[in-house]
């Protein structure tokens, strides 16, 4: 493990500095903030699931797959982002680290990353460069759950060191992308494996917002139940106005792969305050999140048109998952469908 003592020291300094500066929190409101309006206006984006799982025909690996098994023949980030731009999408969300813990950048805090793999390209940096080139928004996905670094999630005593690790990695991601473009969204996942109060949600929010004030922060399975804010899972059909925010502070609601219901509620609560929170739908264009050799059945174009119309109504957002293959390129079938969808919906680039 790289520089464990350095990791703990950096986190201690960060926490001290966080306490000294004014806390950044969402402002209670029944109307969207300016940053939320920008997210709603983006409306349509691409999820990019790519990583070590791509090479194992698995959606979730357990953190034990060797880094040498990650062997893309190229990383054509330019093609990924150009595809999204040509499809009329306004931003992308790149998987930076999924549940297995494999980092798509050279992280000082783990050896389970691209730097020790069969292709050492810093994928996060290449995507950030391409987003700048094509003037498209950059979003980052980061799994709170890490089956390589912190396999024993039941052990509360390990929370502190792992929380420090996460904060340090988020700082790295912010540093890598800063020379190229702003981050418009952080998409967090895997929180359900622990009680919500064991995650350093406030520290995560401060880390991001102190550098990217307009970046929208969302955590999968955002909403709980009255009397049980940590209940998992409350799907959109069950959500009602006033239900508690499970992960506070955060800016929008998630719960993949569900679509919003009719009369989608927008007002949710924390400590008796009300907050506006739009819904972001994340859906696969085919069957799987990651590339899989058996994933050959795509959603018909009529279904995609209906999906788009439902997901983007009511001031909500659609993110359509198009996973690059082992050659480091988005599949030709995805590009064909995205082009046809753009034409059917008359979406502007």
C-alpha positions, 0 to 999 in steps of 0.5 A: 500500500502506497504511503499509508502514513502520508495518507493519514497525515494529509487527511488530518490536515484536511479535516483541520482545515475544513473545520476552520473554514465555513461549511458549504451546504445546500441552501434550503429551497423549494426551487432549483439553485443556479447550479441545479438549473445548469444540471437540468439544462444539460438534460442528457449525457453518457455513462462510460463504464470501463475498467478491469471488469471490462476484461472479465465479462463481469459487472462486479469483480471482487478486487482480486483480479490482477491488474495485469488483466487490464489490457486495453489495446488503446484508450480512445478517449477522443472517440468516446467524447466525440461520440457523446458530442455528436449524439447531442449529449451535454456531458459524460460520467466516467467510471474512475473506480468501481466496487472492486477498487481499480483506479483509472488513474495513477493513485499515490494511495494504492497499487491497484490502479492503471500504473501497475496494469497492462496499459498505464494510460491515465484514463481520467486525464485523457477523458478530461482533455477530450472534454475540453477539446469538444466543449462537453461537461465532465462528470466522475463516478466514484464507488464508496465501496472498495472491495480491494482496499476495504474488504471488511466493511463490517469492521467499524474500526477500519472506517477512519483510515478508509475514509482518509483514503477516499478523501485523498483519492478525490483530491487526486481526481480534482487535481488531475482534471483541473488543468483541463476542465471543470467537473460538473458532477460527482456520482457516488455509489455503493453506500448501501453496504454500510449505515449512512452515518459511517460514510464521510458524506460531509467531508466528501461534499466539502472537498468537492465544493471547495474546489468545484462550487457548481459541481452537483454531488449525488449518491446512489439511493439518495432517499430514505423513509420517514422514521427510517432515513437509512432504509434501502431501497426506496424506488422512485414509485415509492418516493413522496414529497418530504421523505428524508434525504439519506445522504446529506449533503447532496444535490440530486437523487439517484437510484439506477436503473429506475425512471422517475414516476409521473408527478415526480416529487422534488422536495425532500427534507433534512433536519426539518428543512426542505430541499429541491432535488431533481432525479437523474436516470442512469440506464444501459443502451444494451443489457450490461453496464460494462462491456461483456462478450455476451452483451449483444442485445440492444434496446430498440430505437422506439424504446430509447425514444420513450425512455428519453422522453420519460427520463427528461420530462419534469426537469429531470435528466437521462444518462445513457450507458455506452461501455467501451470494449476491450479495444478501448473504443465505443461499439459501432452499434452504440454509435449507430443507435445514438445517431438514430436517436438524435435524429428521431428526437431532433436533438441539437449537438 
